[in-house]
Amino acid sequence: MNASLTTKLIASDAGLGALALRVPVGVILLAHGAQKLFGWFGGYGIEGTGQWMESIGLAPGYVMAGLAGSAEFFGGAALILGLLVRPAAIVSAFTMLVAIVTVHLGNGLFMSNNGYEFALALLAASVSLAFSGAGSVSLDQLWARRQSGRSSGSRLKVAA
């Protein structure tokens, strides 16, 4: 991947605010993904989640459960680590949008009726992270600094 494109993708001036947002959102997403994929934390695992998804019209259910669970589990892990936060946040935002439209919207706003308020909050947080990036305390920032150092080093070699 082009170093300039990579740097644009991962660089962030967001500061500690992004850390305060991405870690709890990442934990929530990772836990929900683990429910779908592995049956952890009281979840149904990929088989049960797949059957449920099939029953609400998301077919093939097993594939949809794998996609949603993977997006949440691996996306959540990426947010926690601060690694490729923008792509992970975009995938998470899309996953929450699908959840809102297919599962929660018809139930109204409030969670007490399985409404969309929680998924909407995760969607908003994911969109915010997609715009802001990982922030100053992240693997993305470390990677961006290394990319920047390589770029300026290669410019010095060319100039010399």
Helices and strands as residue ranges (DSSP letters): H 3-10, H 16-38, G 40-42, H 45-55, H 61-81, H 85-99, I 100-104, G 105-107, G 111-113, H 117-132, H 139-159
